[in-house]
Amino acid sequence: MNERAPPAVIRQSWAHLRALTPARIAIGRAGGGLPTSAYLEFQGAHARARDAVHAKLDINLMLEKIAARGWAARNVRSAARSREEFLRRPDLGRTLSAESKAALSEPMVAPDVVIVVGDGLSSVAVECNAVPVLEYLWPRLAAAALQLGPIIVAEQARVAVADEIGELLAARLSVMMIGERPGLSAADSLGMYLTYEPRVGRLDSERNCISNIRAGGMDAHAAAAQAANLIGSMLAHRASGILLTSRAGRRAQRSINPE
Amino acid sequence: MYGAGDAVIGINPVTDSVETAANLLTMLDEMRVRLDAPIQACVLSHVTTTLAVIEKGAPVDLVFQSIAGSEAGNRAFGISLNVLAEAYDAAQALQRGTVGGNVMYFETGQGSELSSRSHEGVDQQTLEARCYGLARRFTPLLVNSVVGFIGPEYLFNGKEITRAGLEDHFCGKLLGLPMGCDICYTNHAEADQDDMDALLTLLATAGCTFIMGVPGADDIMLNYQSTSFHDALYVRRLLGLRPAPEFEAWLAGIGITDQTGRLHEDAPEQLVRALPFLSASGS
């Protein structure tokens, strides 16, 4: 036997390039297959992402955290009765339950801005990032003398449920803070969708979005600053989304793009 | 490095800008020339971006576009027959093909018309088959069904994704297309990598033209999982499948594979040395 037996796991000479990217490059191989360590890492990441999708948002904890900061809050549910129904029927996640609709139909001072915190596809994202963003955003909006509605915490929520909420409250503008679809590298990414005159039937092209808000992505302070600027611009130009871009020109366009 | 890339080496950029696409294409073309590799590259941009990139004089091998099975669905993608024809003509005019003149790379997937409310009451599989009719008109090099990307509202679990993958392959092949599949799923679907292994094996057995290779099967840009370079090695070995002949000869010539087609233990030094250079020129 002169030949050297090949090692069970073949490591790769370009493995140093992994420092440049979160991508699973240069993970080595055993024959043609994945090394056990890479396989287990993948399985672990997938399990975390699945947990983030299926974990229930702790509504009481969220309401307590909001109350502790002296902000008013209400909680509502979408028409989706379970997580499974929520995943299968996005239309139900965009509509309030009859009970929540009735609750929000009670007379209330019409706010300039209504902030909605929705679980979306990752309650983990909401639990990690929603309050930190609000801690920067709320004082900035209050300082601008804007009438702020109660923070609406929404269960089994899709982005567009904020349109119905905004319509019922006759809000000038809605900010939806919602858990984004988890990936393997980040299961805790929060998205913010801002809509001028939120009304049922708004198109996605009529919103502005700030995404990837998380530790290791866009930090809470930067996200709040960007949202505050956008809110100012939306109220000044009475528009959001594509229409805002055309009214406010390239300056607004730049503030929409996260980078 | 793992012997993948005979169909296309593609980059899906975060932002759809003419500058980014042109820079990336120039980098990929430099790599092709430097390594004397029989490959084609593609930056997965909107067709109108690619048209602008061609006007800028960047090297476009393949024009990418997602297509739908209804006119309204295609409008939602921001395209029309005329725009596709214009892009087809522009890419043909570059005359970059050496083996053939197939310059289009289309992506499809059941449910996109339902998602953009342009389904006209027609079921998602029929609409998917209509995509292939549209694709055929432009003699594409690649037609790729991104089967599980759409999410559980349309294909709920591994079983539904598997069925749709096989349906798409069947319909595409029936229309004479070079049909491949991005065997994939999202984290909110009831599916996992075992389902992908099974669908990969089924599709390869059925004669699927190509599959995707993504590092470690994890698409970190679009947050979903696909198949890896390792998966491609598995299925090649299982079924005795081989890369395109000129690519296979290049793999052996540059020292990625040995004479039997197996990977050498490490990639050739020439390739590893080229990597930092490429990342530097791309930035």
Boltz contact constraints between the chains, C-beta under 6 A:
constraints:
  - contact:
      token1: [A, 10]
      token2: [B, 265]
      max_distance: 6.0
  - contact:
      token1: [A, 13]
      token2: [B, 266]
      max_distance: 6.0
  - contact:
      token1: [A, 13]
      token2: [B, 272]
      max_distance: 6.0
  - contact:
      token1: [A, 14]
      token2: [B, 272]
      max_distance: 6.0
  - contact:
      token1: [A, 14]
      token2: [B, 275]
      max_distance: 6.0
  - contact:
      token1: [A, 22]
      token2: [B, 220]
      max_distance: 6.0
  - contact:
      token1: [A, 23]
      token2: [B, 215]
      max_distance: 6.0
  - contact:
      token1: [A, 23]
      token2: [B, 220]
      max_distance: 6.0
  - contact:
      token1: [A, 24]
      token2: [B, 215]
      max_distance: 6.0
  - contact:
      token1: [A, 24]
      token2: [B, 216]
      max_distance: 6.0
  - contact:
      token1: [A, 24]
      token2: [B, 218]
      max_distance: 6.0
  - contact:
      token1: [A, 25]
      token2: [B, 215]
      max_distance: 6.0
  - contact:
      token1: [A, 27]
      token2: [B, 216]
      max_distance: 6.0
  - contact:
      token1: [A, 32]
      token2: [B, 233]
      max_distance: 6.0
  - contact:
      token1: [A, 32]
      token2: [B, 234]
      max_distance: 6.0
  - contact:
      token1: [A, 32]
      token2: [B, 237]
      max_distance: 6.0
  - contact:
      token1: [A, 33]
      token2: [B, 230]
      max_distance: 6.0
  - contact:
      token1: [A, 34]
      token2: [B, 230]
      max_distance: 6.0
  - contact:
      token1: [A, 49]
      token2: [B, 187]
      max_distance: 6.0
  - contact:
      token1: [A, 53]
      token2: [B, 187]
      max_distance: 6.0
  - contact:
      token1: [A, 53]
      token2: [B, 188]
      max_distance: 6.0
  - contact:
      token1: [A, 87]
      token2: [B, 152]
      max_distance: 6.0
  - contact:
      token1: [A, 87]
      token2: [B, 188]
      max_distance: 6.0
  - contact:
      token1: [A, 90]
      token2: [B, 153]
      max_distance: 6.0
  - contact:
      token1: [A, 121]
      token2: [B, 188]
      max_distance: 6.0
  - contact:
      token1: [A, 181]
      token2: [B, 223]
      max_distance: 6.0
  - contact:
      token1: [A, 182]
      token2: [B, 187]
      max_distance: 6.0
  - contact:
      token1: [A, 183]
      token2: [B, 223]
      max_distance: 6.0
  - contact:
      token1: [A, 184]
      token2: [B, 218]
      max_distance: 6.0
  - contact:
      token1: [A, 185]
      token2: [B, 220]
      max_distance: 6.0
